[in-house]
């Protein structure tokens, strides 16, 4: 990938030559229809999104964490009330871009409109927000792939699409609903002894769970403290205050929950195409999918594994822990795409913390 001396130098600092600004896809529109203007139960919060491709070519769009995802309880909407964002309580994913198949994408032909139905009653904390008027805005920042490409990950392009929003006044029954498949157990849950050992293995330096993730977090915080806003930092975080990013890493490094579930049982049926792991935000429990058990230790970054591969098990767990302790989002996936984000999106994107941390490990420990 990095063939010239110039690009090699960028690779060694983790700066991607492929990071490009977010583009607008003017040939696409998203319109939203919903319930009546006023409802008295969360069960009435059902929406239909219509996505239109007015362009001349067929496109392929990653569904996860966007308005196109009508199957998994990911964040397909941003919901606000009185100017404040309503907390999301569904699931957030770590995705392997190299393990995606067509089921992870929506393919929309030229001139075609597709519709996706959503029930958001269990995915946001309406009870805490209380009665009032809510604005429902679709998540329409997409990763598009070349329809003909065999290696989908190499062709993903990040775009934003215009959309409409819907206002709904909610009163009456605002009691929280459980996300389908919810598992309330707060202990390690894994009947497969090999997978359980993989999850609970510990490094001598840290006598606690998540040791590899916490090590990466600690190294990253120390690196930022020593190097400040150097080229690697600005590639991932731009002008964001170092204290903001260090604060997230420190929260992971010092995390000591005794009740968080680590499970290899897919309680939500979310271990679909390319999904490595996911966190249930309402409980902060973490669920590992089969792909996770193919991942490798951080030390492999010193023996040929690339940061861009995003297959470091500590990095994946770090990604999930930032969801759990810092409420990060999944704005995009892939180290190059991470570096193309605005500062505002970069600091809340879980994958930025993964890619930056593994690059720090490779730069300082190898």
N, C-alpha and C positions, 0 to 999 in steps of 0.2 A: 504493500500500500504506500509506504513512504520510501521513495526511491532517490530523491535528490538530497544533497547535503542540507538544503534549506528545510525541506519537509522533515528530514530526519531530526533536525534540531527541534522542530515543533513537536514531533512525536515524543521526544524525550521529556518534554515539559508538560505533555498532555494537551497541548493546544491543537485542535483539529483544523486541518485545512479545508474540511468539508462542511463546517458549520456555516449555515446561511440564514439570513433573516427570515422571519415568518412572512409568508406571502398571503395575499388575499386571492380567493378563488371566486372571481366575479361571475363565473358561469354557473355557480351553485347557489341555491337558496334553501333555507329551511323555514317552513311555516308550522305553527303549532296551534292545535285546537284542543280545548279542554272541557271541563264540566261547566255547569252554570256559574254565573258570576258570583253566586253566594251558595255555600254548602254548609251542612250542619254535621258532617261526619267525614273523617279522613278517608273512609272507604269510597267516597265519591271522587277522590283525586286521581282520575284516570285521564291520560292525555294521548293524543296521536300526533306524531311528528311526520310531516311530509317533506322528503328531501328530493329536490329536483336538480337534474343535471341538464342544463341548457346548452352544454358544450357539444362539440362535434365528435368527441371520443369517449369510449367507455372508460370508467375509472374504478379503482379498487381502493376501498377505504377501511383502515383498521377500526373495528367497532368499539373495542374496550374503552370504557370511561368516557364515552361520547353519547350523543343523542341516538346514535345508531345501535346502541347496545340495549336491546329490549329483553334479553335473556338473563343476564347476570345482574345482581343488585349493585352495580357500580354507579358512580356519580354521573348521571346523564343530564342533570340540571344544576344550575345555580339558583337557589331560592333565597329571596330577601324579604324582610318585613321591616318597615320603618327605617330603611337604609342599612340594616344590619343583616349579615349573611346567617341563614339558619343552618345550624350544624348538621353535617351529613353523618349518618349512622350505619351505612351499608358496608361494602367491602372495597378494599383497594388492593391492586395486584402488582406483582412483579412479573414481567413478561420477557421471554426469550424471543428476540426478533428472528433468530435463525431457526426456530422450531415452530413457526406459525404455518398453518395450512389455510386453505380457502375458507374454512368455517369461521375463521377469526375476522374475515373481511366482509363488507357489503360491496357487491359489484353493481354499479349503476350504469346502464347503457346511455348512449347519447340520446337526449330528448326524453329520458325516462324519469318517472317519479316513483319512489318507493315510500311506503309508510311503515312506521314502527310504533307499536303501542307501549305505553308505560303506565304502571301503577306505582306511585311514589309514596303511598301511605305509610310504609314501614321504613323508609330510607332517610328520613329527616326528623329532627327533634322539634316537632310542632308543639308538643306539650309545654316545653320550656319557653317557647316563643309566645305562646298564648293566642287568644282570639285576635283577629284583625285581617287586614288585606295583605296577601302575599303575592309577590311577583315571581313567576316561573319562567326562567330563561334557559333555553337548551345549551348544552355544551357543544360547541361547533368548531372547536379547534381540532383538526383532523390530521392524521398521517396517511398520505395517499401513496399507493404503490403503482409501479408500472405493471399493467395487466399482463404483458407478455414476459416479464422477467421471471427467471427461474429462482434467483436469489432475491427474495422479496426485501430482505433487510437492507440490501445495497441500494434500493431504489426509493425508499420511503422519503417523501417530501412533506414538510409540515405546512399546512395552510389553514387559514381561518375563513369561515363562511358566514355571510349575513343571515340573521334569523329574526323572527318575531317572538314576542313574549306574551304571556297571559297573566292577568291579574285575577285572583280569586279571593273572596272574603270567606274566611273559615271561622265557624263558631261551633259551640256544642261539643261534640265528641272529639277531643284532641288527644285521647289516651294513646300512649306509645304502642305500636304493633311490633311483634317480633318479625325479623327477617326470616323468610322461609328457610328451614333447615337449621335454625339456630341451635347451637350446642353450648349450654351454659356451664359445662364442667370447667373447673379452674385448676386442672392438674395436667401433667403431661399425658397425652392420649395417643397411644400408638401401640397396636398389638403386634406389629412386626418388630421383632427384637433387633434386627440389623438396622432398620431405619431409626428406631428409638435411640440406639447407641450413637448413630450418626448425629442426631439432633442434640443429645445430651453430653457428647464428648467435651472434655475440658482441656485447655492448655494449662501447663503448670503455673504460668505466671498469673492466671486469673482463676481462682477457685469458685467459679460461678457459671451460670448458663450464659449463652450468647458470647462466649469468650472471644471467638475470632472477630465477631462484629464489634464488640467493645474495644478490642485491641485496635482495629481500624479506626474507630471513632477517636480514641485517645491519641493515636499517631497523627490524625488529621488536625485535631485541636492544637497539638504541640507544633505541628508544621506551620499552621497559620500564625501562631504566636511568634515563631522564630522568623518567618519570611514575609509576613504581612501581605500586601496586595501585589505579589509578584505575578509573572505572566501566567502561571498555572492557576492562581487564585482568580485573576480577572477573566480567564477563559471560561470558568464555570460560574463565577458570581458577579462579574462586572464591578460596579462601584458599590455594591452592598457592603455595609459596615462589617468588618471582620468579627466584631462581637456577636452579630446576629448569627453568622454561620457557626462560629465556635460554640455558641450557646446550644445549638442543636446537637453538635457532636458531643458536647459535655453532658447533655441530657441522656444520650445513648450510653456514653461511657460510664455514667454513674447510676444507670437504671438498675433497680434491685427488686422488682416486683416478685413476690412469692406466689402470686395467684394467676399469672398469665399462662394460658394454655399454649403448649407447643404440640401440635398434632399432625400426624401423617394421615389422618382420616379426613377425607374431603366432605365435610359436613354440609356444605352448601352447593355441592355439584359444580364448583367453579374451576376445577382443574381441567379446563378445556384447552383448546389449541394454544400452545406456547406459554401457558400460565405456569410459573415456577412456584409461586407461593402467594398467599394473600392474607390480609389482616382484616378482621371484623372490627370496625371502628367503635361500635357500641360497647364491645367488651375488651378490645385491644388484644384478643386472642389471635395467634398466628397459626396458619395451616400450610403445610408443605405438600406440594404435589410431586408426582413421580420424577419430573425433570430435575427437581432440586437434588435428588440423590445421585445425579450424574456430575454434580458440581465438585470443584476441587478446592483445596486449601489455599490460603493467601500465598504460601511459599512457592506455589506453582508459577506465580508471576515472575519469579527469578529463573525459571527454566523453560520459558517459551510461551506460556499462556499470556495472551494480550489483555490489556485493560478493556479494549473495545469488545472482546468476547463476552464480557459481563457474565462469566460463569464461575465466579468466586463465591463460595458458600457464605463466607463472612460478609461479603458485600451485599448479597441478597438479604441476609438477616438484618444487616444494617439498614437497608432500604425499608424493610418491614417495620423495624423498630422506630424509624423516624415517623412512620404513620402513627405508631402507638403512642409515642411520647411527645411528638411535636406537631401532630396532625398535618403532616405534609400531604401533598396531593400527587396524582399521577398525570402531570401535564403532558409529558412525552416520555419516550423510551429511546435509548441509544445515546452513547457518549457524544457523538457529533451533534445530534439533535438537541441534547442538553445544553451544549455550548451556544446554540443559536437562540436560546430563549432570552426574553427581556429580563432585566434584573428582578423585576417583581415576580415573574414566574419561576425564574431559576431558584430563588431562595425557598420556594415552597415545593419544588419538584423533588420527589424522593430519589429519583435516579441520578440527579446531580450529586447527591451525597454519596451514593455508591461509586460512581465513576471517579469522582475527585479522590475519594479515600483509597481506592485501589491504585490510582496513579501515584498518590503520595507513598503508598507502601512500596511500589516498584521503584520509585525514585530514591527512596531513603533506606530501604532494607535489602536491596539486591546488589 
